[in-house]
Amino acid sequence: MDTEKIIAELDGIYGKGKGLGIYTTIMPGIIADFTGILNKARPGAVIKEEYGLEDKKAVVYVRGTKQKTGLTDISIEIKKYNLRTD
């Protein structure tokens, strides 16, 4: 998980300099929720979750694999929210 990349992506969506504040506000809760889900999964399971931000400007995609050793591999991607009209 590359914190600087996530903050840069948030800056691109919300405006320069706003990414860090948004990151420190939303990410602890998202990581805690996702970690809880992943901890309940069986070893080898791949878990994917999508967290839409309340303001509908961005979506946080989290993917993780629970390893047999109990360790987890987590990746996070943030995308600008796109409203589908189809």
Biopython code that builds the backbone (N, CA, C, O; Angstrom):
import numpy as np
from Bio.PDB.StructureBuilder import StructureBuilder

atoms = [
    (1, "MET", "N", (0.859, -1.168, 0.000)),
    (1, "MET", "CA", (0.000, 0.000, 0.000)),
    (1, "MET", "C", (0.904, 1.230, 0.000)),
    (1, "MET", "O", (1.650, 1.453, 0.954)),
    (2, "ASP", "N", (0.843, 2.019, -1.053)),
    (2, "ASP", "CA", (1.686, 3.197, -1.207)),
    (2, "ASP", "C", (0.900, 4.444, -0.803)),
    (2, "ASP", "O", (0.100, 4.966, -1.580)),
    (3, "THR", "N", (1.135, 4.907, 0.405)),
    (3, "THR", "CA", (0.395, 6.040, 0.959)),
    (3, "THR", "C", (0.517, 7.284, 0.089)),
    (3, "THR", "O", (-0.474, 7.973, -0.152)),
    (4, "GLU", "N", (1.727, 7.574, -0.381)),
    (4, "GLU", "CA", (1.933, 8.773, -1.200)),
    (4, "GLU", "C", (1.132, 8.718, -2.495)),
    (4, "GLU", "O", (0.602, 9.736, -2.942)),
    (5, "LYS", "N", (1.042, 7.545, -3.093)),
    (5, "LYS", "CA", (0.263, 7.390, -4.328)),
    (5, "LYS", "C", (-1.223, 7.614, -4.058)),
    (5, "LYS", "O", (-1.909, 8.273, -4.839)),
    (6, "ILE", "N", (-1.711, 7.067, -2.956)),
    (6, "ILE", "CA", (-3.119, 7.238, -2.606)),
    (6, "ILE", "C", (-3.431, 8.715, -2.358)),
    (6, "ILE", "O", (-4.456, 9.220, -2.815)),
    (7, "ILE", "N", (-2.561, 9.394, -1.645)),
    (7, "ILE", "CA", (-2.760, 10.822, -1.373)),
    (7, "ILE", "C", (-2.733, 11.621, -2.667)),
    (7, "ILE", "O", (-3.525, 12.548, -2.838)),
    (8, "ALA", "N", (-1.829, 11.272, -3.582)),
    (8, "ALA", "CA", (-1.753, 11.957, -4.881)),
    (8, "ALA", "C", (-3.035, 11.739, -5.684)),
    (8, "ALA", "O", (-3.525, 12.665, -6.332)),
    (9, "GLU", "N", (-3.579, 10.526, -5.645)),
    (9, "GLU", "CA", (-4.838, 10.254, -6.341)),
    (9, "GLU", "C", (-5.978, 11.079, -5.741)),
    (9, "GLU", "O", (-6.812, 11.617, -6.470)),
    (10, "LEU", "N", (-6.009, 11.173, -4.421)),
    (10, "LEU", "CA", (-7.036, 11.990, -3.765)),
    (10, "LEU", "C", (-6.864, 13.464, -4.105)),
    (10, "LEU", "O", (-7.854, 14.166, -4.312)),
    (11, "ASP", "N", (-5.626, 13.943, -4.165)),
    (11, "ASP", "CA", (-5.360, 15.324, -4.586)),
    (11, "ASP", "C", (-5.924, 15.583, -5.981)),
    (11, "ASP", "O", (-6.501, 16.639, -6.245)),
    (12, "GLY", "N", (-5.749, 14.601, -6.872)),
    (12, "GLY", "CA", (-6.246, 14.745, -8.235)),
    (12, "GLY", "C", (-7.759, 14.830, -8.318)),
    (12, "GLY", "O", (-8.301, 15.464, -9.224)),
    (13, "ILE", "N", (-8.429, 14.203, -7.393)),
    (13, "ILE", "CA", (-9.891, 14.212, -7.389)),
    (13, "ILE", "C", (-10.445, 15.409, -6.631)),
    (13, "ILE", "O", (-11.391, 16.049, -7.090)),
    (14, "TYR", "N", (-9.863, 15.719, -5.473)),
    (14, "TYR", "CA", (-10.415, 16.749, -4.589)),
    (14, "TYR", "C", (-9.729, 18.104, -4.677)),
    (14, "TYR", "O", (-10.259, 19.104, -4.191)),
    (15, "GLY", "N", (-8.557, 18.142, -5.294)),
    (15, "GLY", "CA", (-7.820, 19.397, -5.390)),
    (15, "GLY", "C", (-6.503, 19.316, -4.641)),
    (15, "GLY", "O", (-6.391, 18.648, -3.613)),
    (16, "LYS", "N", (-5.523, 19.999, -5.169)),
    (16, "LYS", "CA", (-4.167, 19.956, -4.617)),
    (16, "LYS", "C", (-4.163, 20.327, -3.135)),
    (16, "LYS", "O", (-4.729, 21.340, -2.723)),
    (17, "GLY", "N", (-3.506, 19.475, -2.348)),
    (17, "GLY", "CA", (-3.360, 19.724, -0.927)),
    (17, "GLY", "C", (-4.468, 19.159, -0.052)),
    (17, "GLY", "O", (-4.372, 19.210, 1.175)),
    (18, "LYS", "N", (-5.513, 18.624, -0.661)),
    (18, "LYS", "CA", (-6.629, 18.095, 0.133)),
    (18, "LYS", "C", (-6.527, 16.590, 0.378)),
    (18, "LYS", "O", (-7.228, 16.058, 1.238)),
    (19, "GLY", "N", (-5.671, 15.907, -0.362)),
    (19, "GLY", "CA", (-5.571, 14.458, -0.285)),
    (19, "GLY", "C", (-5.180, 13.926, 1.083)),
    (19, "GLY", "O", (-5.745, 12.935, 1.546)),
    (20, "LEU", "N", (-4.225, 14.568, 1.731)),
    (20, "LEU", "CA", (-3.751, 14.086, 3.036)),
    (20, "LEU", "C", (-4.871, 14.131, 4.072)),
    (20, "LEU", "O", (-5.052, 13.177, 4.829)),
    (21, "GLY", "N", (-5.607, 15.210, 4.111)),
    (21, "GLY", "CA", (-6.696, 15.334, 5.076)),
    (21, "GLY", "C", (-7.783, 14.299, 4.845)),
    (21, "GLY", "O", (-8.311, 13.718, 5.794)),
    (22, "ILE", "N", (-8.113, 14.073, 3.590)),
    (22, "ILE", "CA", (-9.122, 13.076, 3.259)),
    (22, "ILE", "C", (-8.596, 11.691, 3.588)),
    (22, "ILE", "O", (-9.325, 10.863, 4.136)),
    (23, "TYR", "N", (-7.339, 11.431, 3.260)),
    (23, "TYR", "CA", (-6.715, 10.135, 3.549)),
    (23, "TYR", "C", (-6.775, 9.829, 5.042)),
    (23, "TYR", "O", (-7.178, 8.735, 5.437)),
    (24, "THR", "N", (-6.377, 10.786, 5.870)),
    (24, "THR", "CA", (-6.344, 10.540, 7.316)),
    (24, "THR", "C", (-7.748, 10.418, 7.911)),
    (24, "THR", "O", (-7.914, 9.866, 8.999)),
    (25, "THR", "N", (-8.746, 10.924, 7.214)),
    (25, "THR", "CA", (-10.120, 10.834, 7.684)),
    (25, "THR", "C", (-10.769, 9.502, 7.303)),
    (25, "THR", "O", (-11.410, 8.860, 8.136)),
    (26, "ILE", "N", (-10.603, 9.089, 6.045)),
    (26, "ILE", "CA", (-11.342, 7.919, 5.569)),
    (26, "ILE", "C", (-10.597, 6.593, 5.671)),
    (26, "ILE", "O", (-11.216, 5.560, 5.927)),
    (27, "MET", "N", (-9.301, 6.603, 5.477)),
    (27, "MET", "CA", (-8.581, 5.338, 5.350)),
    (27, "MET", "C", (-8.537, 4.490, 6.624)),
    (27, "MET", "O", (-8.633, 3.268, 6.519)),
    (28, "PRO", "N", (-8.399, 5.060, 7.804)),
    (28, "PRO", "CA", (-8.391, 4.188, 8.995)),
    (28, "PRO", "C", (-9.654, 3.334, 9.111)),
    (28, "PRO", "O", (-9.567, 2.151, 9.439)),
    (29, "GLY", "N", (-10.804, 3.908, 8.851)),
    (29, "GLY", "CA", (-12.055, 3.162, 8.929)),
    (29, "GLY", "C", (-12.169, 2.107, 7.844)),
    (29, "GLY", "O", (-12.631, 0.994, 8.095)),
    (30, "ILE", "N", (-11.749, 2.459, 6.639)),
    (30, "ILE", "CA", (-11.796, 1.508, 5.530)),
    (30, "ILE", "C", (-10.863, 0.341, 5.801)),
    (30, "ILE", "O", (-11.245, -0.815, 5.618)),
    (31, "ILE", "N", (-9.651, 0.630, 6.234)),
    (31, "ILE", "CA", (-8.681, -0.435, 6.517)),
    (31, "ILE", "C", (-9.175, -1.319, 7.666)),
    (31, "ILE", "O", (-9.042, -2.542, 7.603)),
    (32, "ALA", "N", (-9.737, -0.720, 8.704)),
    (32, "ALA", "CA", (-10.246, -1.505, 9.830)),
    (32, "ALA", "C", (-11.377, -2.426, 9.386)),
    (32, "ALA", "O", (-11.405, -3.599, 9.757)),
    (33, "ASP", "N", (-12.304, -1.905, 8.599)),
    (33, "ASP", "CA", (-13.414, -2.710, 8.117)),
    (33, "ASP", "C", (-12.911, -3.851, 7.234)),
    (33, "ASP", "O", (-13.306, -5.003, 7.410)),
    (34, "PHE", "N", (-12.045, -3.523, 6.292)),
    (34, "PHE", "CA", (-11.547, -4.538, 5.368)),
    (34, "PHE", "C", (-10.707, -5.598, 6.094)),
    (34, "PHE", "O", (-10.810, -6.786, 5.789)),
    (35, "THR", "N", (-9.897, -5.179, 7.031)),
    (35, "THR", "CA", (-9.087, -6.127, 7.792)),
    (35, "THR", "C", (-9.969, -7.100, 8.558)),
    (35, "THR", "O", (-9.655, -8.287, 8.642)),
    (36, "GLY", "N", (-11.067, -6.610, 9.115)),
    (36, "GLY", "CA", (-12.009, -7.483, 9.816)),
    (36, "GLY", "C", (-12.614, -8.519, 8.888)),
    (36, "GLY", "O", (-12.739, -9.688, 9.253)),
    (37, "ILE", "N", (-12.988, -8.097, 7.687)),
    (37, "ILE", "CA", (-13.535, -9.025, 6.697)),
    (37, "ILE", "C", (-12.478, -10.046, 6.298)),
    (37, "ILE", "O", (-12.759, -11.242, 6.224)),
    (38, "LEU", "N", (-11.280, -9.580, 6.043)),
    (38, "LEU", "CA", (-10.197, -10.465, 5.605)),
    (38, "LEU", "C", (-9.806, -11.457, 6.693)),
    (38, "LEU", "O", (-9.501, -12.613, 6.399)),
    (39, "ASN", "N", (-9.813, -11.016, 7.940)),
    (39, "ASN", "CA", (-9.458, -11.912, 9.048)),
    (39, "ASN", "C", (-10.440, -13.074, 9.196)),
    (39, "ASN", "O", (-10.062, -14.149, 9.663)),
    (40, "LYS", "N", (-11.688, -12.864, 8.805)),
    (40, "LYS", "CA", (-12.699, -13.918, 8.894)),
    (40, "LYS", "C", (-12.647, -14.882, 7.709)),
    (40, "LYS", "O", (-13.270, -15.943, 7.744)),
    (41, "ALA", "N", (-11.916, -14.522, 6.672)),
    (41, "ALA", "CA", (-11.847, -15.345, 5.461)),
    (41, "ALA", "C", (-10.948, -16.557, 5.669)),
    (41, "ALA", "O", (-10.094, -16.570, 6.556)),
    (42, "ARG", "N", (-11.151, -17.555, 4.851)),
    (42, "ARG", "CA", (-10.307, -18.745, 4.902)),
    (42, "ARG", "C", (-8.956, -18.438, 4.248)),
    (42, "ARG", "O", (-8.878, -17.569, 3.380)),
    (43, "PRO", "N", (-7.910, -19.128, 4.647)),
    (43, "PRO", "CA", (-6.594, -18.932, 4.024)),
    (43, "PRO", "C", (-6.668, -19.166, 2.516)),
    (43, "PRO", "O", (-7.294, -20.120, 2.053)),
    (44, "GLY", "N", (-6.034, -18.300, 1.778)),
    (44, "GLY", "CA", (-6.027, -18.379, 0.323)),
    (44, "GLY", "C", (-7.147, -17.600, -0.334)),
    (44, "GLY", "O", (-7.147, -17.428, -1.553)),
    (45, "ALA", "N", (-8.105, -17.125, 0.454)),
    (45, "ALA", "CA", (-9.243, -16.389, -0.102)),
    (45, "ALA", "C", (-8.816, -15.019, -0.598)),
    (45, "ALA", "O", (-7.999, -14.344, 0.028)),
    (46, "VAL", "N", (-9.377, -14.620, -1.730)),
    (46, "VAL", "CA", (-9.175, -13.280, -2.278)),
    (46, "VAL", "C", (-10.456, -12.496, -2.008)),
    (46, "VAL", "O", (-11.537, -12.897, -2.437)),
    (47, "ILE", "N", (-10.333, -11.403, -1.311)),
    (47, "ILE", "CA", (-11.480, -10.578, -0.942)),
    (47, "ILE", "C", (-11.376, -9.245, -1.662)),
    (47, "ILE", "O", (-10.307, -8.636, -1.714)),
    (48, "LYS", "N", (-12.499, -8.796, -2.219)),
    (48, "LYS", "CA", (-12.561, -7.494, -2.904)),
    (48, "LYS", "C", (-13.721, -6.714, -2.311)),
    (48, "LYS", "O", (-14.825, -7.238, -2.162)),
    (49, "GLU", "N", (-13.465, -5.475, -1.977)),
    (49, "GLU", "CA", (-14.511, -4.601, -1.442)),
    (49, "GLU", "C", (-14.429, -3.246, -2.136)),
    (49, "GLU", "O", (-13.366, -2.823, -2.591)),
    (50, "GLU", "N", (-15.554, -2.592, -2.204)),
    (50, "GLU", "CA", (-15.660, -1.268, -2.817)),
    (50, "GLU", "C", (-16.295, -0.333, -1.793)),
    (50, "GLU", "O", (-17.361, -0.623, -1.251)),
    (51, "TYR", "N", (-15.636, 0.778, -1.539)),
    (51, "TYR", "CA", (-16.131, 1.755, -0.571)),
    (51, "TYR", "C", (-16.380, 3.075, -1.299)),
    (51, "TYR", "O", (-15.438, 3.753, -1.711)),
    (52, "GLY", "N", (-17.644, 3.430, -1.453)),
    (52, "GLY", "CA", (-17.989, 4.701, -2.071)),
    (52, "GLY", "C", (-17.969, 5.802, -1.030)),
    (52, "GLY", "O", (-18.563, 5.662, 0.039)),
    (53, "LEU", "N", (-17.290, 6.897, -1.335)),
    (53, "LEU", "CA", (-17.252, 8.009, -0.401)),
    (53, "LEU", "C", (-18.592, 8.735, -0.408)),
    (53, "LEU", "O", (-19.271, 8.792, -1.433)),
    (54, "GLU", "N", (-18.961, 9.282, 0.733)),
    (54, "GLU", "CA", (-20.284, 9.886, 0.893)),
    (54, "GLU", "C", (-20.564, 11.007, -0.096)),
    (54, "GLU", "O", (-21.705, 11.193, -0.517)),
    (55, "ASP", "N", (-19.532, 11.754, -0.469)),
    (55, "ASP", "CA", (-19.757, 12.871, -1.384)),
    (55, "ASP", "C", (-19.861, 12.438, -2.842)),
    (55, "ASP", "O", (-20.061, 13.270, -3.727)),
    (56, "LYS", "N", (-19.727, 11.144, -3.091)),
    (56, "LYS", "CA", (-19.844, 10.551, -4.425)),
    (56, "LYS", "C", (-18.771, 11.039, -5.402)),
    (56, "LYS", "O", (-18.966, 10.975, -6.616)),
    (57, "LYS", "N", (-17.650, 11.520, -4.885)),
    (57, "LYS", "CA", (-16.562, 11.960, -5.755)),
    (57, "LYS", "C", (-15.548, 10.868, -6.029)),
    (57, "LYS", "O", (-14.856, 10.909, -7.046)),
    (58, "ALA", "N", (-15.450, 9.893, -5.141)),
    (58, "ALA", "CA", (-14.430, 8.861, -5.310)),
    (58, "ALA", "C", (-14.912, 7.531, -4.748)),
    (58, "ALA", "O", (-15.800, 7.464, -3.898)),
    (59, "VAL", "N", (-14.283, 6.473, -5.263)),
    (59, "VAL", "CA", (-14.534, 5.119, -4.803)),
    (59, "VAL", "C", (-13.188, 4.501, -4.448)),
    (59, "VAL", "O", (-12.217, 4.629, -5.193)),
    (60, "VAL", "N", (-13.144, 3.834, -3.308)),
    (60, "VAL", "CA", (-11.926, 3.157, -2.868)),
    (60, "VAL", "C", (-12.127, 1.662, -3.081)),
    (60, "VAL", "O", (-13.045, 1.059, -2.525)),
    (61, "TYR", "N", (-11.251, 1.074, -3.898)),
    (61, "TYR", "CA", (-11.289, -0.366, -4.153)),
    (61, "TYR", "C", (-10.170, -1.012, -3.347)),
    (61, "TYR", "O", (-9.007, -0.621, -3.451)),
    (62, "VAL", "N", (-10.536, -2.003, -2.545)),
    (62, "VAL", "CA", (-9.550, -2.686, -1.713)),
    (62, "VAL", "C", (-9.607, -4.170, -2.061)),
    (62, "VAL", "O", (-10.680, -4.767, -2.154)),
    (63, "ARG", "N", (-8.437, -4.741, -2.248)),
    (63, "ARG", "CA", (-8.329, -6.161, -2.588)),
    (63, "ARG", "C", (-7.283, -6.773, -1.672)),
    (63, "ARG", "O", (-6.218, -6.193, -1.459)),
    (64, "GLY", "N", (-7.582, -7.926, -1.139)),
    (64, "GLY", "CA", (-6.631, -8.571, -0.251)),
    (64, "GLY", "C", (-6.686, -10.077, -0.357)),
    (64, "GLY", "O", (-7.716, -10.656, -0.700)),
    (65, "THR", "N", (-5.571, -10.697, -0.060)),
    (65, "THR", "CA", (-5.472, -12.155, -0.031)),
    (65, "THR", "C", (-4.983, -12.569, 1.342)),
    (65, "THR", "O", (-3.945, -12.103, 1.813)),
    (66, "LYS", "N", (-5.737, -13.447, 1.977)),
    (66, "LYS", "CA", (-5.305, -13.966, 3.267)),
    (66, "LYS", "C", (-4.367, -15.134, 3.015)),
    (66, "LYS", "O", (-4.749, -16.127, 2.396)),
    (67, "GLN", "N", (-3.163, -15.012, 3.488)),
    (67, "GLN", "CA", (-2.158, -16.053, 3.299)),
    (67, "GLN", "C", (-2.333, -17.157, 4.337)),
    (67, "GLN", "O", (-2.949, -16.942, 5.381)),
    (68, "LYS", "N", (-1.797, -18.322, 4.054)),
    (68, "LYS", "CA", (-1.878, -19.449, 4.992)),
    (68, "LYS", "C", (-1.130, -19.155, 6.285)),
    (68, "LYS", "O", (-1.447, -19.720, 7.332)),
    (69, "THR", "N", (-0.137, -18.270, 6.213)),
    (69, "THR", "CA", (0.644, -17.911, 7.399)),
    (69, "THR", "C", (-0.096, -16.938, 8.303)),
    (69, "THR", "O", (0.364, -16.630, 9.403)),
    (70, "GLY", "N", (-1.264, -16.445, 7.832)),
    (70, "GLY", "CA", (-2.023, -15.476, 8.602)),
    (70, "GLY", "C", (-1.751, -14.042, 8.168)),
    (70, "GLY", "O", (-2.508, -13.128, 8.494)),
    (71, "LEU", "N", (-0.662, -13.858, 7.428)),
    (71, "LEU", "CA", (-0.356, -12.529, 6.904)),
    (71, "LEU", "C", (-1.317, -12.209, 5.767)),
    (71, "LEU", "O", (-1.908, -13.115, 5.180)),
    (72, "THR", "N", (-1.474, -10.943, 5.458)),
    (72, "THR", "CA", (-2.358, -10.544, 4.374)),
    (72, "THR", "C", (-1.622, -9.648, 3.394)),
    (72, "THR", "O", (-0.679, -8.942, 3.750)),
    (73, "ASP", "N", (-2.071, -9.696, 2.171)),
    (73, "ASP", "CA", (-1.541, -8.842, 1.107)),
    (73, "ASP", "C", (-2.697, -7.959, 0.668)),
    (73, "ASP", "O", (-3.699, -8.464, 0.163)),
    (74, "ILE", "N", (-2.577, -6.646, 0.851)),
    (74, "ILE", "CA", (-3.673, -5.724, 0.565)),
    (74, "ILE", "C", (-3.233, -4.699, -0.473)),
    (74, "ILE", "O", (-2.135, -4.151, -0.385)),
    (75, "SER", "N", (-4.094, -4.443, -1.457)),
    (75, "SER", "CA", (-3.849, -3.372, -2.421)),
    (75, "SER", "C", (-5.055, -2.435, -2.410)),
    (75, "SER", "O", (-6.194, -2.858, -2.213)),
    (76, "ILE", "N", (-4.771, -1.158, -2.626)),
    (76, "ILE", "CA", (-5.819, -0.134, -2.596)),
    (76, "ILE", "C", (-5.718, 0.698, -3.862)),
    (76, "ILE", "O", (-4.629, 1.083, -4.288)),
    (77, "GLU", "N", (-6.875, 0.967, -4.455)),
    (77, "GLU", "CA", (-6.934, 1.810, -5.642)),
    (77, "GLU", "C", (-8.079, 2.801, -5.444)),
    (77, "GLU", "O", (-9.152, 2.439, -4.959)),
    (78, "ILE", "N", (-7.841, 4.035, -5.820)),
    (78, "ILE", "CA", (-8.873, 5.063, -5.694)),
    (78, "ILE", "C", (-9.181, 5.593, -7.081)),
    (78, "ILE", "O", (-8.280, 5.936, -7.846)),
    (79, "LYS", "N", (-10.451, 5.655, -7.391)),
    (79, "LYS", "CA", (-10.881, 6.145, -8.696)),
    (79, "LYS", "C", (-11.937, 7.216, -8.505)),
    (79, "LYS", "O", (-12.703, 7.205, -7.541)),
    (80, "LYS", "N", (-11.956, 8.129, -9.440)),
    (80, "LYS", "CA", (-13.001, 9.136, -9.460)),
    (80, "LYS", "C", (-14.323, 8.434, -9.727)),
    (80, "LYS", "O", (-14.411, 7.569, -10.599)),
    (81, "TYR", "N", (-15.332, 8.805, -8.986)),
    (81, "TYR", "CA", (-16.651, 8.204, -9.128)),
    (81, "TYR", "C", (-17.251, 8.619, -10.451)),
    (81, "TYR", "O", (-17.288, 9.806, -10.775)),
    (82, "ASN", "N", (-17.725, 7.646, -11.223)),
    (82, "ASN", "CA", (-18.396, 7.922, -12.496)),
    (82, "ASN", "C", (-19.822, 7.430, -12.416)),
    (82, "ASN", "O", (-20.069, 6.243, -12.207)),
    (83, "LEU", "N", (-20.739, 8.323, -12.579)),
    (83, "LEU", "CA", (-22.155, 7.967, -12.566)),
    (83, "LEU", "C", (-22.516, 7.353, -13.901)),
    (83, "LEU", "O", (-22.362, 7.983, -14.947)),
    (84, "ARG", "N", (-22.998, 6.120, -13.863)),
    (84, "ARG", "CA", (-23.401, 5.439, -15.103)),
    (84, "ARG", "C", (-24.803, 5.855, -15.473)),
    (84, "ARG", "O", (-25.676, 5.990, -14.616)),
    (85, "THR", "N", (-25.005, 6.053, -16.737)),
    (85, "THR", "CA", (-26.339, 6.447, -17.214)),
    (85, "THR", "C", (-26.974, 5.373, -18.087)),
    (85, "THR", "O", (-28.040, 5.597, -18.660)),
    (86, "ASP", "N", (-26.329, 4.197, -18.198)),
    (86, "ASP", "CA", (-26.899, 3.129, -19.041)),
    (86, "ASP", "C", (-27.770, 2.180, -18.272)),
    (86, "ASP", "O", (-28.314, 1.238, -18.847)),
]
sb = StructureBuilder()
sb.init_structure("model")
sb.init_model(0)
sb.init_chain("A")
sb.init_seg("    ")
for serial, (resi, resn, name, xyz) in enumerate(atoms, 1):
    if name == "N":
        sb.init_residue(resn, " ", resi, " ")
    sb.init_atom(name, np.array(xyz, "f"), 0.0, 1.0, " ", f" {name:<3s}", serial, name[0])
structure = sb.get_structure()
